[in-house]
Amino acid sequence: MDWPEILSSATVAILAVWLGATVFSRAPADRAARLFSLLALLLACWAGARALEPFADREAAPFLQHLRNASAYLLPPLLAHLVAVFTSSRIRGSRLLIIGIGYAAAVPLAVRAFTDPARPFHVDAPHFSLPWIGGEVFGWAWIALRLAVLAAAAWWAWRYVAEVRADPSRIRQATAVLAAVLLGAVGATLLILPTLARPPLWFSVSLVGLALVCATYAVVAQRVFLAPEVARQAVSSTLAGGLAVTALVGALFALEAVADEALGLGLPIVTAVVLALSLAVYDPVRLAWRRLTKGRDRARAESALPMGVGPDRLAAQHADDSIAPALDRLVWRFGLSGARALAGDGRVIAEAGSLEGPAVVLPLAAGAEQWGQLLIGAKQSGLPFGKAETLVLEQTAEYVAAALHLGERQRQHAAERAALVAEREAQDAKANVLAAAVETDAAPALRIYALGPLRAELGDAQIVQWGGRKAGSRQAEAMFAFLFDRGQRGVAKDEFLDLIWPDVPFDRADVAFHRTMNGLRRTLAPAGATIAFFNDRYHLTLNAATWSDVAAFTASLAQASDASSSSQVLPSLLQARVLYRGDYLDDCPFYGDSADVEERRTQLRQRFVDLLVALGTQYEMAGDRPAAADAFRQAVAVSTDDCPPATEGLARLRASA
């Protein structure tokens, strides 16, 4: 067995099946895409037959050989047809003649590969022949015809690169197509040549595989047949999912064989168990995948939101920025020497190609406004413009004038909007100063207890309803805890959505987020606390009179650390011990169980352990053995490790007993 040929053929077959199915399933209405999918299918049949033929039995081997020959006969004219459709809007003249001759010869011979396989069109005997024409002549004629069709396809692809050289948006695409066609044509040529004149088969098949790799690059990276986002999805999700399914099926076959050999039952036990497990874990896996990919989905969803909810799309790109790409497309499509849009003062607005002398001059008028002129160069072919082409040129002039008009209005609107935003910010700043001056003395005090279960008191009453009537109180409480914990770092909207609404569609989660945020702002407003948005993050700003047990706990520890005598240390430690009611933000909805809180929770717990050790040491120095032992034991119980200082303190107390 020629393993290099088998492996290269199998690789070509798998890549052709995937690429053809991907293009056809996502662009079935595109004529060129349909031809490409058919070409990939025939290539997969040809390569698959080559890979499987050494393993086939006597009955299957002839069929695979006939399938390989029939597919090989049809591939050259189909490749030429695809290149012709891709490089020109209409096939005519010599191109139509070459493609027609290729199909006229290939289709009957492909049928004969199954109906009369004993007399193929080969140079070597046995081969098809007539009394007055030898079989060797037929064989060389068939080789020459296929090579001529392949050469024509390569020449058309080369001409296409030269035609779009002035269009930077299509030159890479055309180059990728040319590379795929050239590699495929060279590989096919080496396979078509007689046995004595060609290199090893694996080398020729590998060239065809490289052609498929170039075609994949053209489809995925250069937007041939597919839009960029569709191509990326095909590579990321479809390919990953296909490999996962393939691995699962392969594992099932292997495990089923092992189970059947071990148990001898002849029943698909492993398949049934795996199917049950798949049904059980499908939904969690799907939700986990959505969490991984929802950032991209959310960005796409935001692009469709109206301006009142989503980003400002008017500021993204002005309408007149699209004039240059439109002229590039016009020059490329009609084969013009160039095109140029001029303002009324002679200034060049946009241009494409190299315009030497205008063949057509069109006014740029939008309503009663005159914006300048559109200069259209002559065709490179020297032919005059037809009626349909003249109509397209006039529509282009109308489009350019409308784009200039809309672009000017957009700039005016952007300037007015920027002025309004500046005035609004100034007004808000004055309102904040006035509100602070009026409400500083009258605002009820806000007391926050976060060491242990979260609790907040506004004046003399505990806050029970954190959000408004239409906002969930638990969601608002989690939002407050997140903001309180982050402090000056702030929280991004995506982080809120990931924590509180992880499995809710973005549009609904966005509405719920803004409703909850507004409700929380209204709840905190009487205490003078505000939630501001800047630098793409939300920040909680508390009133100077706001008290929190976390700040008081930290201050007591700092006071104990700065004390100069043991008589001053003990009261501060006792005060801090009373403040620590339990783990930081324990039992807080959503946020209390998240990974975001663990770092600070662990830090505060460790500081409490250090407090207990210091308190036990103070009691030990004062001779209060029961109080010291109680502090050391509590330190060991609270600590996540053995707490060596507390353990050593207990050992000292036992030794001195």
N, C-alpha and C positions, 0 to 999 in steps of 0.2 A: 504494500500500500504506500502511496505517495502522500505521507502525512502533511508536508507543507502545503500541497495543493488542496487536500481535504480541509485543513484548518482555514486557509484563506478563502476557500469557496463557502464554507459554513459562515464565516464572519460576514462576507458580502451578502449572503442570503438573509441573515438576521438583520443587518443594518438596512437592507433594502425594504424588508417587510415593515420595520418600524417607521422609516422615513416616509414610505409611500402611504401607509395607513394614517400617519400623523397629518400629512398634507391633505389627503382626500377627506378626512373626517372634519377638518377645520376650514377648508375652502372648496366645497363641492361645486360651487357655481362658477368657479374660475376655469376657463377652457384649458389654459396652460397647466393649471394644477391637476386637472383630470388626466391630461396626457402624461404628466410627470408621474402620477400614481400608477397609471397603466405601465409605463416604462419600468418603474420600480417593481411592479408585480412580475413582469416578464423576467427582469433581472434576478428576482428571488427564485423564480422557477428554474432558470438556467443554472444559477449557482447552487441551489439546493439539490438539483439533480446531479450535478458534478460531485457534491459532497456525499450524497447517499449511494451513488452507483457502486462504489467498491463494497458496500455492505449488503447489497440487495441479492436476493436469490435469483434463480434462473427465470422465474416468471416475471419478477418486478424489474430486473435489470434492463430488458429491451424497452419497456415502457419509459423508464427514466432516461435512457439514451435518446429515444424519439422526442421526449419532452425537451431535453437539452438542445437538440438540433432545431426543433421548431421555434423555441424561444430565441435561439441565436440568429435564426433567419429574420425574425421580425424586429429585433432590436435596432439595427442600423437605420431603416426608414423611419421608425418611431422616434429615434433620437433626432434625426434631421427634421421631422415634423415638429417636435417640441421646440427646437432651436428657432425654427422659422416663426412659429406662433409667438414665442417669447420676444423675438427681436423686431417684429414688424406687426402692425395692426391688421394687415391683410396680406395673404399669401397670393402671389401672382407671378406670371412670367416663368422664368427659368426655375425658380424655387418650386413652383407648383408642378412643373414638368418632372424635376428630379425626384420629388417626393412621390408623385404618381407612379413613375417607373419603379421606384424602390418597393412600393406596396404591391404593384402588379406582379413583380417577380417573387417577392417574399411570401405573400399569402398562399399562392398555389404550392410553393415548395414546402411551406410549413405544414400544409395539409398532406402532401406526399410523404413527409417524414413519418406519418402514422399509417397511411394507406399503402405505400410502396417503399418500405424502409430498406429493401434489399438492393435498390439501385439509387444511391444518393448522388448528388451533384458534387463529386469529389474528383480531384486530380488523379488519385490512385485508384486502381481497380479493387473491387468491382464498383462500377459507377454507371450512371445513366448515359446512353448513347443512342444514336440513330445510324441507319445504314450509311448515310452520306456524311455524317458528322461524328467524330470520335468523342468518347466520354471525357478525354483529357481536355478537349477544347471547351466543352460545357463547363467543366470544373474551373478552368482558368477564367472563363467569362463570368461565372458566378462570383469568383473572388474579386475580379476587377470591378464588377458592379457594386458590390458591398463596400469596397475601399473607396470608390468614387463617391458614394452616398456619405460615408464617414468624413471624407475630405471636404465635401460641400458643407456639412454641419459645422466642422471646425472653421471653415472660411467665413461662414455667416456669423459665428460667434466672434471671430476676429474683427470683422467689419463693424459689428455692433459696438465693440469697445472703442473703435475709432470714431464712431458717430456720437457717442455720449461723452467723449473726452472733455467737452466743454461744460458738462453738467456734473459738478462735484458730488451731487447727491446720488448719482447712479454709476459713477465710474468704478467704485469698489464692488458694487453688485455685479456689473458687467464683467469685471476681472475674475471674480469668483466663478461665474458661469463659464467663462472661457477656460479657466483652469480645469473645471470638471469635465468639459467637453473634450479638451485636448487629451487629458489623461485617459478618459474612457475610450476615445478614438484610437490612441496608441495601443492600449491594452487589447482592444478588439482586433486591431490590425495584426498584432503578433499572434493572436489566437486563430485568425482566419488564414494566415500564411500556411503553406504546406509544412509537414512535420519536420523536414530536414532544414527548413529555413527559419525556424523560430526558437526562442530561448525556452528554458524550463516553464512548464505550465503554471507553476505557483507564482512565478515572477509576473506573468501576464495577468493572472487573476488578481494579484496584489495591486497592479496598476488600476484595474477596475475598482478595487476597494478604495484606493486613494481618490479616485474620481467621486465615489459616493461620499467620502469624507468632505471633499470640497463642496459637493452639493448640499451636505448637511450644514456646512458653514454659511453657504449662501442663503439657505432657508432660515436658519436660526439667527444669524448675526447681521445679514444684509437685507432682510425683509423681502426675500423672494417668496411670493405666494402668501406669506403670513405676516400679520402685524407683529411688532416687537413683543408686546405683552403676551400675545397668543403663543409665539415661539418660545418665550421664556417659560410659560406655563407648561408647554409640551415637554420641555427638557426637564424642568424641576419636578413636576408632579406626575406626568404621564410616564416618563422614563423610570422614575423612582418607584411608582406604583407597579409598573410592569415587571421590574426586577424583583420587587417584593413578592408578587404573585408567582413569578417563575421559581423563585427560591422556595416558596411554600409548597408549590406543586411537586418540585423535585424532592423536598424533604418528606412529603407525604408518601411518594412512591417508595422511597428508601425505607421509611419506618414501617410502611405496610408490608413490605417484603420481609423485614426482620420479624415483625409480629406474627405474620403467617407462618414463617419457618419455625418460630419458637412455640407457638400455640397449636398450629395445625388446624385451625377452625375453618379457614377459607372464608371468613367474614371480614368486611372492611371496618374493623374495630377502630383503628387509628384514625381513619377518615371521619368516622362518626364523632369521635371525641374531639378532634381538631375543629370540626364544624360547629359543635356545641360551644367550644371555647371561643371560636371566632364570633359567634352570635352574642356571646356574653361580653366580650371586650371590644366589640366594634364601636359602640357609642363612646366609651371613654377614649379610645384611640382617635376617633374622629374629632372629639372635643379638644384633645391635646394637640392635634395637627392644626385645628383652627386657632388655638392660642399661639402656635408658632408662626402662623402665616397671617394673623389678623392685622399686623401692622401694615402690610401691603394692601389688604382688602380695605382697611380703614382709610388709607391715603387715596385709593381709587374712589371710595364713597364720598370723601370730602370734596373731591374735585367736582362732584355732581350737585353739591349742596348750593342753595341760593345764597346770594351775597349777604342776606340778613343773618344767616346762620354760619356759613363757611367762610373761607378766605376770600379776599377781594380779587376776583378774576379780571376785573377791568384793568388792574394795574399789572397784570402778568405780561401782556404783550399788546402793543398798539396795532390797530388794524393795518396801518400803512407799512408795518414791518413785513407783511405777507406779500408785498408787491414784487420784491426781488425773486423769491421762489416761484411766483406765478410767471414771471418773465423767463426764468430758467426753463420752466416746463414748456412754455410756448415755443421757445427757440429749439428745444430738443425735439418736440413732437412734430413740428413742421419743417425741421431742417433749415432754419433761418441762419443768416450770417450774424444776426444780433438783433437786439431790441433795447430801447432806451426810453425812460419816462423823464420828461423835462418839466420843471416848474415854470410859472409864468415869467420869471426873471432869468430864465436860461439855466438855472441850477439843475444838476443831474440828481434826480430823486432815486432812481434805481436803474440798473442796466444788466444785460446778460449778453454773452458772446462778444464779438468784435464788430461793431456797426461802423461801416465805412460810409455808405450813402443810403439814406432811407428810400425804400420803395413805396412805402405807404405812410402817410402822416395823418393821425387821427386826433381830434381835440379831446381833452379831458374835461368833461363838463358834468357836474352833478347839480341838477336843477338849474338855478340861475347863476351858479358860481362857476367860474372858469379857473381850472387849476393848472393848465399847461397843455402839453402835447405828448402823444405817444408815437415814437418813431419806430417803424418796423422795417427791418432789413429784407433784402431779397432772399429767395430760396437758393440754397447751395446748388440745387439741381438746375437752376435757371428757368424753371417752369413758372408760369403766372399763377396768381391766386385764383382759385375757383370761387363760386358763389358761397358754398358752404364755408370755405376757409375765410372768406371776407367777413361773413357773419360772425365767425368766432373771433376775429380780430376786433370787430366793433364791440362785441361783448366783453372782450378783454379791456378795451378802453373804458367802458362803463364801469367795470369792476375796479380798475385802478382809480378812477375818479371817485367812486363811492368809498374806497378804502382811504383815500386822502381826506375826504370829508369826515368820515367817521374817526380817523386818527386824530384830526384836529379837535373834534368834539371831545374825544377821550382825554386829551391833554388838558383841555379847559376844565373838564369835569374833575380830573385828578388834582389840579391846582386848587379849585374851589373846595374840594373835599379835604385837602391838606389844611387849608385855612380854617375850615369848620372844625376839624379835629383839634387844631391848636387852640382855637377859641374855647372849645368844650373842655380841654384839659385845664386851661386857665380858670374857667368858671368852676370846675370841680375842685381845683386847689383852693379857691376862695371859699367854696362851700365847706370844705374840710376844716379850714382854719376857723370859720365861723362856728361850725358845729362843735369843734373842740373847745372853743372859748365859752360857748353857752352851756355845754353838757358836762364839762369836766367835774364840776362840783355836784351836779344833780344826778350823774349816772350811778346806778346801783353797782356795788362791788361784785366782781366775778371771782369766785374761788374754785380752783380746779384741783381735784384729788385724783392723781394718776398712779400713785404707788399703791397698787391693789386694784380692785374694780374701779373703772372710770366713773367719777361723779363730779358734777359741776353745780355750783349754787349761784344763783343770780339774786343778789340781795339776801333775803331770808328764805327764799324758796329754792328747792332743788329743780334743776332743769329736767323735765320728764319728756317733753316733746321737742326734739332737737330740730326737726324740719317743719315745713308748713303743713297745711291741711292735705295737699296733694303730694307731699314729699315724704318718703319713708323715714321714720325717726331713727331706725337702726342704721340706715345708710348714711344719714346726716351725722350721726354719732361717730361712725367709722371715719367719715370725711374729716370731722373735727380732730379726732385722735391722730390721723395721718398728718394734718397740718401742724398740730401742736408738737408732735414728735420731730418733724423735720425742721421746725424753726425757720431760721433765715435761709436755709437751702431751698425751701419751697417744694411744691409737688406739681408735676406735669399732669395734664388732663388724661393722657394715656395711662398713667400710673393709677389714677382713680378708677378708670374704666376696667383695667386689668384686675384690680382688687375687688371692686364692688359689683361690677356687671360683666364678669368674664365671658359668659355664654349668651349674652343678649346681642342681637344684631346691632350694628353700629348706629344706625339712625335712631333706633329706640333708646339705646344706651346713652346717646348724646343728649336726647331730650330729657331723660331721667336725670342725667348729671346736672344740667343747667337748672332744672327744677329744684333738685336737692341743694345745689349751691345757693340759689336765691333764698330758699327756706332757711338754711343755716345762717346766712347773712342777716336775715330778719331776726333770728333768735338771738344773735350776739350783738345786734345793733344797740339795744338799751344799755349794755355795759361798755360801750365805746370801742368794742373790738371790731376790726375790719378785716376783710379778706380781699387783698389787692392782687391784680394780675399784671405782671411785668416780666420781661425776659422769658416769655413763653411758660411761666410757672405761676402757681397761686401761692401767696404768702399770707400767713396769719399774723396780724399786728394787734397786740393786746394793749389795753389801757395801762397806764403806769400804775394804777391802783389795783390791778389784777394780782391775785395771790395764787401760787401753786405750791403743792406739797413737795414737788420735785425741786423747785428753786429753794424752798425753805430747808429741805433735807441737805442739799448741797452746801447752802450757807452755814448750817450748823456744823457740818463736817469741817468746813474751812475755818470756822471760829474755833473748833476744838484743836485743829492743827496749829493755829496761830497762838493758842493760849500759852502763857509763860509758866503756869503752875498747874499741878494736878487738881487743885481745888476748882480751877476754872474749866478744866477739860471735862470733868464728869457731868456737869449740867448740860453742856452742849451735846455730849454723846447721848444722854438720856432723852433730850429733846428730839434728836435725829431718830432715835430708836422708836419713839412714839409715832413719828410721821410715817415710817415704813410699815404700811398695813399688809403688804404682799407684793407679788411680782408686778412689775411695771405694766400698766394697762391690761391687767388680767381681766378676762371675761369681756373685753371690748368687742363688739360685733365686727366681723370681717378682719379688722386690723389686728386684733389681739392674737389671731391664729396665723398671721402671715409671717413670712421670713423677714420683712422689713423691720419689725419691731425687735427681733431677737438680739441684735448687736447692743442696742442701748439697754434692753432688759437685762442682759448678762452683765453689762458694765455696772448698772445700779445694784444688782444682786451681789456682785463681788464687793462693791463698796460697803454694802450692808454687812457682809461677812467680816470685812476689815473692821467695821464699827464694833461688831460683837466681840471680836478678838481684843480690840483696844479696851472695850468696856470690861471684859473679863480680867484683863491685865490690871486695870485701875482698881477693880474690886479685890484682886489678889494682893496688890500692894497695900490696900487699906485693911487687909485682914478679914474681909467678908467672904469666907470660903463658899458658902452656899450660893451667893449671888454670882461669884466668879465662875463656879461650876455650871450654873444655869446658862450664863452667857456663852461659855465655851461649848456646851452641848448644843445650844441653838445654832452656833456658828457651824458646827459639824453637820447638823441636820439641814441647814440652808445651803451649804456649799455643795457644789457638784462633784468635788473631789473629797479626799480625806481631810482636807484643811489641816496640814501639819502644825501650824502655830496653835490652833485650838486643841489638837490632840496632845501636843507637848504640854500645854497648860493644864489639861486634865491629868496628865501623868505627874506633873509637879505637885498638884493638889493631893493625889493619892499617896505620893511618896512622903509628903509632909504630914499626912494624917496620923 
